[in-house]
């Protein structure tokens, strides 16, 4: 693997960028961004970061939607991002159900390994932002820095200490916008 310096942020999708749905987000019409999430991605892009998705999409394996619908959802997301001057550089997804025992379904690090290979870099120190324990476990397994947003699956944790099963190095943010503010201010202060 060739190591290069790329400014990269990895994001989960459902519950992190957009509102989650117990019935799965199956179409572009069902995809709705969380307040401030798309602006946060655009701010990261404007600061020179590539933003990449790593998302479990077992609805594919369950037959609830197809790849055409998944691509249409991501096209809608990118269209809305483009109006803010933002973009997603790539989307990595696991189409498998939990019982398929694949290596790419979070909390396993397969998606992150694919990202590392695609960009030809180590993910050590790269932030992975998500809304669930499995996102944080995948982050650590993939050598990323785990950042939990208290939206989606973790909204119930607002005002509480993290449960003991979360990795100890997990950093907590109210939402994706708060993560972006934290990350960009950290990067600015490191350059001073």
Secondary structure, DSSP 8 states (H G I E B T S, - for coil): -------EEEE--BTTTB---TT---SGGG--B-TTHHHHHHHHHHTT-EEEEEEE-HHHHTTSS-HHHHHHHHHHHHHHHHTTT---SEEEEE---GGG--SSSTTSSHHHHHHHHHHTS--TT-EEEESSHHHHHHHHHTT-EEEEESSGGGGGGTTS---TTS-TT-EEESSHHHHHHHHHHHHHHHT-
